[in-house]
């Protein structure tokens, strides 16, 4: 089967649908809700360059799925691409349709300062040598508040089963 992860909203959760590639991509199951914002318990999802703006729901977007050691890792971006606080959170599940549990070490990709800021809305991939990488967009905002560039962060899955990245040298 093919699984499609969708969502870009302040009000609707990211969801997944199961499609049959042998039957014109007919819907088999779904859509099923995967994850939604929770600004009361996940401060990195709050608006503002320093997550200081409350009272509004963030944009939850950029769903990306990876399977590693039998677990399904769903990364997503919040609160809004124009802020330095833009970051990727993570949920993990036992199957491609969940249910998913929030990874308490989120945000798993975060870069709030430096020349390039606000790492979010990207992909996670393994290279030919078995190294994991997180490619995310970051704000440069010279010509427009939503002007973005790409960064490449080393990533890994810890012994605790959680996803980690390192943004220390991402300005270079």
N, C-alpha and C positions, 0 to 999 in steps of 0.2 A: 504494500500500500504506500501511498504518498500522503504525507502530513503537511498541512499548510498552517502556518502560524501568522496571525494577523492582528492588527490593532494599532491605532494612533488616535488616542482620545484622552480627554480629561475625565470622561464620565463612564466609558465602557472598558471592561477588562480586556487584556490580550486573550485571544481564544485560538483554538486549534480545531481543524476539521480533517477527517480521514477520507481520502479519495481513492477510487479504484482506477489505476492507470490502464487496466485491461478492459474498461467499460466506459470510455470517453470521460474519464475523471469524474464519474458519477459520485455524488456524496454518499458515503457509507455510514458515517457517524459524525455528529457534531452540528454546529459548533459547540465546543465545550470550553468554558472559562478556565483559564490557566492561572492568571495572576492579575491583581489590581492594586492600585495605590493604597497606601496606609500611612499618611503623613503624621499621624499621631504616634506611631511606633517606629517609623523609618524616617528620621530627620533629613537624610540626604535627598528625599523626594520633595522637600519644600522649595518653593520658588526663591529666587535671589542669588546673587553671586556668592553669598555665605549662608544660604538656606535660611535667611532671616524673615522672609515674607510668608506669613501664615494666612489662613482663611480661604485659600483657593486650592482646588485639586490640581495636581501636576499633570502634564502630558506623560502618558506611559506609552512607549513606542519602541520600535526597533527590535522586535523579537528575533532571537537567533537560537537555534537548537543544536546541541552536540550530544552525542552518546559517548560515554567514557566508562570503562569497567562496569558495564551493565546498568549504569545510571544515565538519566537524561537531564542535561543541564540547559535550562532556558534562561538566557540573559535578555535584559530589557533596559531601556534608557529612561531617565527621568531627571529633573523636573521639566526642563525646556532647553532646547539647544542654544538659546542665546545667553544663558548664564554660565559663569565659571564653575558653578556647582554641578553642571550636567555630568552624569555618571551612569555606570551600568550596575544594576542589581542582578541577582541571580536567584533562581528557584531550581530545585532538583526533585526529580521523581523517578519512580521505578519503571514507568512506561512512557511512551511518547505523548499520551493524552493525560498523563498525571494519574492521581492527584499530585500536586507539586507542593513542596515545603520550602519556605523562605530560607535562604542561606544567611545566617546571622552575621557573617563577615562582610556582607554587602555594605557599601558598594564594592564590587570586585574590580572595577576599573574606575579610577578617580584621579583627576589632576586639576586642582583648584587654583594653582598659581603658575607663574612663569610666563614666557612669551606666548605659548600655546596653552589654552585653558579649556576645561570642560570636556573631558574624555567620555564619550558615550555614543550609542547607536552604531555599533560595528559588528564585527564577526570574530569568531574564534576558530582557529584552524591548527592542524598539525602539519609540520613540514616533513620532508622525506627522511630526515634523520631522527624523527620522533620528538622534536621540540614543539611546544605549543606556543602560539602567538595570538595576541588580541589586537586586531586592527580596529581603531575607533576614529571618529571624527572629533576634531577639536576646533575651538573658536580662534580665529585670527582677527575677525571683525574690523578690518581696515576700511573697506568700501561699503559694507553693510553689516548690520548686527547679526545676521545669520551666515556670514561668510565663514566657511569651514575649510580645514585641511585634514590630512590623515596622519595618524601616528601609529607606530608599531610597538607594542609592549610585549616583553617576554611574559609568558603565562605558565601556570602549572596547576596540577591537581595535587593537593596535599594528602598526607597519610590520613588526615581526618575526613577525606572525601570532598573537601571544599575547593573551589576555584580561587586562584590568586593571580594577580598581575603585579608588575613592577614598573612604575612611571618615572623613576628617578632620572633617567637620561632621555626622556621623551622629547625634550626641547631640541635635542641634537639629531 
